[in-house]
Amino acid sequence: MCGMYATNAILASLYNREKTGQGEYIDLSLFDTQISMLNYRGNNYLTTHKDEIAIGNSHPSIFPYNSFKTTDGHIIIACGNDGQFHQLCKVLQDERLTQDIYSTNSKRVENRESLFRILQSIFAQHPTTYWIELLSDKVGNAPINTIKQVFDHDQVKHRGMVAEIDNPLSNKPLKLIGNPIKFKNNPINIKAGPPVIGEHTISILTEIGYTREEIE
């Protein structure tokens, strides 16, 4: 994230130079970047002076907005408002969810532990794909994929997020993660992978003045 902030700062400075002719000194630190990443949780503390507690994957002010274990993996359920939660209740058909203590978001946040246990007991009964199909267009949800599942995903393949280049150590191509930036007029091509040990030793030493005899 610090690198991304740096990129934005550099681009903004270059644009400002084009407009004003004035350069810029950029001061950016990993520490400051981490503070900025506290986002709404940091701002919650600054406005309420209430310290945060660790709540795992759960959202601090919305519930259920959490991950749940299924029979073969995990699923994320995201109910951003009361209407979405009521829709979830209709799909799950469990009377325990209709208790008044879960009727509003503020009550669900207050009683998140008991509600989590109920929901976890429900989602643990079937595999992830079952819940994805059942909830599909009704409630915000998504599977938590393994790394293998990520790279087997059709959208990853469609977006070209796996690049294949020549492998100097094998006849098989070397696969690397692709670039997420897509230029229409100037497409990005990954032309080389990470160098093997010593691959550029001779060319670098030659460039700085060593003779072949000295290198050998």
N, C-alpha and C positions, 0 to 999 in steps of 0.2 A: 504493500500500500504506500509506503514511503516513496518508492520508485514511481508509482502512478501520480502521486501528488507532485513529485519533482517534474514529471513530464508536463503536467498541466501548467506548473509555474514557469517552466522554460518556454512553452508555447505562448503563454500570456505575455511574458517578457519580450519575446521576439516580436509579437504583434504590437506591443507598446513602443518598441524601438522603431518599427516601421512608421508609426504615427507621430512619434515625438522626437526620434533621433537619440533618445536617452537610453542607456543601458541599465541593467539592474543587478544587484547582488542578492542572490537567493539564499536564505538561511532556513534549512529544513532538517529536522532530526527524527530519528526513529522513535525517541521518547514522546515527542509532541504528536507524532502520527498515532501512536498507541492511545494517547489521551483522546484524540479526536474520534477514534474508533469506539469509544464508550457510547457515543451517539445518544439515543434517548434515555438510556439507563443513567448515563452521567448527568444529563439534564434533569432527570427525575430527582436525583440527589440534590442538585443545585437549587431546585425550586421547592423541595419539601424537606430537605435536610434529614431524610430517612435513608439509612444505609441499605444497600442491596444485599440480598443473600443468594447463595448459589442454588439455582433451581433447575440445573441440567439443561435440557433442550426446550424447556417450557418458556412461554412468553410471560414476562412479569405482570402485564396488565390485561391480558386477554386469555380466556380459557374456555374450551380446550383449543390450544394452539401448540401441539406437542407431538412427539414421536411415540408410537406404541408398537409393542412386539406382536408379531403374528406367528403363525405356526412355522413359517419358513423364512422370516426376515423382519423388517420393520416398515411402518407406514407413518407418514406425517398427516395429521388431521388439523385443518385450519378453519376454525369457526370465528370469523371476525366480528360477528354481531349476534344478537339474540335470535334473529330470524334464521340465520344459518344453523345455530345450535338446535332450534326447534325442528328444522328440516332433518338434521342428523338424528334427532329422537324419533321422527317418523320412520326413518329408514331402519334404525336399529330395533325398534319395537321392544324396548325394555322399560318396564314400569318404574324401575329405580331412577331413571333419568328424569321423570316427571315431578320429582319432589320439589317443593317450593324453594328449597335452599339452592337449587340450580336454575331458577327461573330467569335470572338476569345475569349479565356478565359480572357485575360487581359481586354478586353472591357466589358465582362459580369460582371467581378468583379467591374469595375468602375460604371457600370449601374445596379448593383444588385437589387436595390430597385424597379425600374420599371419592370425589368424582373421577380422579385419575384411576383409582383402583377399580371402579365400576367399568370404566371404558376399557381398561387393560384386560379385564376378565372377559369382555366381549370380543375384542380384537384378537385375543389369543386362541380363539376357537377355529379360525380359518386362515388359509394362506393369503399372502399379500394380494395376489391377482384377484381373488374373490372379492376383497373389499374395494379394490380399484374399480372393478366392473360394477359393483353394487352402488357405489357412491358417485361414480363417474361425473355426471353433470349436476349433482345435487349439493355436494359439499366439497370445499377445497381439500384436496388430498394429493398425495404423491408417494411413490415407493422410495425407500432409501436404498439406492442401488449399491451393489458391490462394485469394485473397480472393473471386474470383468463385465458386469452388466452395463456399466457406463459405455465401454468401448464396443459392446455388441449392439448398442442402441441405434436404431435406424437414423435418428436425427444427427447423431455424431458422425455417421458415415455420410449422410447427405450434405452436412456442412463442411466436409473435408477436414475434420479435426484429427485425423490420423494421416501423417505424411510418410511417404515411403521414399527413401533415397538409397543410393548405392552403398553397400557395406564393404569396406576394404578388407575385412577379415572373413567374409563369407560370400557365397554366391546368392544367398538369400538377401532380399532388401532389408535395410534397417528401418524400423518403424519408430516414428517420433510423434509427440503431440504437435498438432498443427497450430497455426497462428489464428487467433480468434478475430483478427482484423481482416476485413474483406474489402479490397479496393476494386471498384468496377473497371476503371481504366488502367490501373497498374497493379495487377494481381501479385500477391506475395508468393514467392516460390522458395522453399527451403532447399538450398543447393548442396549443403554439406552438413554432416553430423558432427558430433564431438570428435576431436582428433584422437587417434590411438597414441599410446605412449611413444614419444620420440618422433612422431610423424613429421613435425616441422622443425626439428632441431637443426638440420643442416641448412635449410633455407633461411632461418632466423640468424644463425651464427654467420652465414655468408653475407647476409644483408648488413650486419654491423661490422664487417671487415675481416673476419677470419678466413684464412685460406683453407682449401680442402685438406691439405696436409696437416694443418694445425688442428682441424676438427677431428681428423682420424687419429 
